[in-house]
């Protein structure tokens, strides 16, 4: 059985001012040994990865879908 958690970049991991949410890194560190962690965001891949790298979170995210990778309806 796969155990996974998907996070939204804005409003969950960082706020609208691009400030890391309290305890976000600690949460990802504690979940990563037991869960596949993913990210879903309307941001471009470049923007999302830049933000995650800046906060030292990229290493925890194993799957992601970004806004520039999906078609518009």
PAZAFI-450359 format. One record per residue (C-alpha): residue number from 1; residue in three letters; y, x, z. Coordinates in steps of 0.2 Angstrom, whole numbers. Example, Ala and Ser with C-alpha at 12.3 -4.5 7.8 and 13.67 -1.06 7.14 Angstrom:
2
@filo 1, drenkol ALA, v -22, u 62, w 39
@filo 2, drenkol SER, v -5, u 68, w 36
end
This chain:
73
@filo 1, drenkol UNK, v 0, u 0, w 0
@filo 2, drenkol UNK, v 17, u 7, w -5
@filo 3, drenkol UNK, v 31, u 5, w 8
@filo 4, drenkol UNK, v 48, u 6, w 1
@filo 5, drenkol UNK, v 66, u 3, w 5
@filo 6, drenkol UNK, v 80, u 1, w -8
@filo 7, drenkol UNK, v 98, u 4, w -3
@filo 8, drenkol UNK, v 114, u 0, w -11
@filo 9, drenkol UNK, v 126, u 14, w -12
@filo 10, drenkol UNK, v 142, u 5, w -8
@filo 11, drenkol UNK, v 143, u -5, w 8
@filo 12, drenkol UNK, v 127, u 2, w 14
@filo 13, drenkol UNK, v 127, u 21, w 13
@filo 14, drenkol UNK, v 145, u 23, w 11
@filo 15, drenkol UNK, v 160, u 12, w 12
@filo 16, drenkol UNK, v 174, u 8, w -1
@filo 17, drenkol UNK, v 184, u 23, w 5
@filo 18, drenkol UNK, v 169, u 34, w 1
@filo 19, drenkol UNK, v 166, u 38, w 19
@filo 20, drenkol UNK, v 148, u 40, w 25
@filo 21, drenkol UNK, v 142, u 25, w 35
@filo 22, drenkol UNK, v 138, u 29, w 53
@filo 23, drenkol UNK, v 120, u 36, w 56
@filo 24, drenkol UNK, v 116, u 34, w 37
@filo 25, drenkol UNK, v 109, u 52, w 35
@filo 26, drenkol UNK, v 99, u 50, w 51
@filo 27, drenkol UNK, v 92, u 33, w 45
@filo 28, drenkol UNK, v 86, u 41, w 29
@filo 29, drenkol UNK, v 79, u 56, w 38
@filo 30, drenkol UNK, v 69, u 45, w 50
@filo 31, drenkol UNK, v 63, u 33, w 36
@filo 32, drenkol UNK, v 59, u 46, w 22
@filo 33, drenkol UNK, v 42, u 52, w 30
@filo 34, drenkol UNK, v 35, u 35, w 29
@filo 35, drenkol UNK, v 44, u 26, w 15
@filo 36, drenkol UNK, v 48, u 28, w -3
@filo 37, drenkol UNK, v 67, u 27, w -3
@filo 38, drenkol UNK, v 77, u 20, w -18
@filo 39, drenkol UNK, v 94, u 17, w -23
@filo 40, drenkol UNK, v 102, u 3, w -33
@filo 41, drenkol UNK, v 120, u 4, w -39
@filo 42, drenkol UNK, v 132, u -2, w -52
@filo 43, drenkol UNK, v 139, u 15, w -52
@filo 44, drenkol UNK, v 135, u 28, w -65
@filo 45, drenkol UNK, v 121, u 40, w -62
@filo 46, drenkol UNK, v 133, u 54, w -62
@filo 47, drenkol UNK, v 144, u 46, w -49
@filo 48, drenkol UNK, v 130, u 41, w -38
@filo 49, drenkol UNK, v 122, u 58, w -38
@filo 50, drenkol UNK, v 138, u 66, w -35
@filo 51, drenkol UNK, v 141, u 56, w -20
@filo 52, drenkol UNK, v 123, u 58, w -13
@filo 53, drenkol UNK, v 124, u 77, w -16
@filo 54, drenkol UNK, v 141, u 78, w -7
@filo 55, drenkol UNK, v 134, u 69, w 8
@filo 56, drenkol UNK, v 117, u 78, w 8
@filo 57, drenkol UNK, v 108, u 62, w 4
@filo 58, drenkol UNK, v 101, u 65, w -13
@filo 59, drenkol UNK, v 85, u 74, w -6
@filo 60, drenkol UNK, v 80, u 57, w 2
@filo 61, drenkol UNK, v 81, u 46, w -13
@filo 62, drenkol UNK, v 65, u 46, w -24
@filo 63, drenkol UNK, v 69, u 32, w -36
@filo 64, drenkol UNK, v 85, u 25, w -42
@filo 65, drenkol UNK, v 93, u 13, w -55
@filo 66, drenkol UNK, v 111, u 15, w -59
@filo 67, drenkol UNK, v 124, u 4, w -68
@filo 68, drenkol UNK, v 124, u 15, w -84
@filo 69, drenkol UNK, v 106, u 13, w -86
@filo 70, drenkol UNK, v 104, u -6, w -88
@filo 71, drenkol UNK, v 110, u -17, w -102
@filo 72, drenkol UNK, v 124, u -30, w -99
@filo 73, drenkol UNK, v 120, u -48, w -99
end
